[in-house]
Amino acid sequence: MYEEVYMKKLLWLIAALARVVLIFSIVICDELIGKEKEHPVNAAVPVIDAQPESAIYLQNDSASPLIVTASVSDGGTLSYEWFSSDQTDDTGGISVGTEAAYMPSTETAGTYYYYVVVTNTNNSATGNKTAKTVSAYAEISVHTLTAQEAELPRYVTAINVWTYPTEPDTAIPSGYTNWVKEDLYDPDKGNILNANAGDDGAGDWIRFAYRLESEANKREAIAEIAVLVGQNVLPPAGWTKIDVDLNKGHLNASYLYLAYRKVNPSDTQAIDFIGSYNGKIEASNESLPGYSWVYYIGSSERADLNNGRPTANWIFLTVHKRPFTW
């Protein structure tokens, strides 16, 4: 009898505890649901790990794809939408693609700006189920073929330096084809380059001229041009130094000399054009395919022909090369 009463009381106590636990669970769940409603979890904003890169192309050249790399922290799904615009910002423009990579067109000359909107979609989010981020824009510049691209093969077979105490006339020296002008890509544009240009009011006028010859004389072509630094520096084997200081007349400036190397049987390209940049702002490192900057010899640094003159212009030479066979 006693055990029966004890068991009944125990069962009652267990049932009572179960009711308490159930009520407590309901209260806690309601509180959590309320908090979730009060503080919803939104989809995470995507992070762009690698931005699309700017590039320069000749018209109708093959382009490299614009690529964006992005990630997200909440396991959502990323989608992409590329836009093309004529403005340097991330608003407006025309939708042109929906993949992580986009191939820009080079059919029409001009400057185009591309950016991509990356969207994260997370259907498990209790708040906003999508979040977006916008890439930096990439500038794609498409240029028309220049004169030296279209003409029959000719090569630069000679270059020389002339100095003048006062501004000379524009007559090209006998035996030479062109002055080097203040245009990076076209021999028919720009003023004749003065390699001593600047605002410090000293120094001689310095000009470069080069000779173009037909393919019949291609073994005299110049393969490379570079700049030597130092008053008594000697050129490497196989190179010729033009013994005219490009900073002539400036006592505190660097001694700079132009040097060149003629082609040999192992060369696959030779120079057919020499241009220049002359300006107060340092030129961008980018250049058109087929073109390259003139560097300090043995270095990957572009040669500033006013090196050592902090108030003078930035002056860089550029060359165009075409295919060459010995």
Secondary structure, 3 states (H helix, E strand, C coil): CHHHHHHHHHHHHHHHHHHHHHHHHHHHHHHHHHHHHHCCCCCCCCEEEECCCCEEEECCCCCCCEECEEECCCCCEEEEEEEEECCCCCCCCEEEECCCEECCCCCCCEEEEEEEEEEEECCCCCCCCEEEEECCCEEEEEECCCHHHHCCCEEEEEEEEEEECCCCCCCCCCCCCEECECCCCCCCCCCECCCCCECCCCCCEEEEEEEEEEHHHHHHCEEEEEEEECCCCCCCCCEEEECCCCCCCCCCCCCEEEEEEECCCCCCEEEEEEEEEEECCCCCCCCCCCEEECEECCCCCECCCCCCCCCECEEEEEEEEEECCC
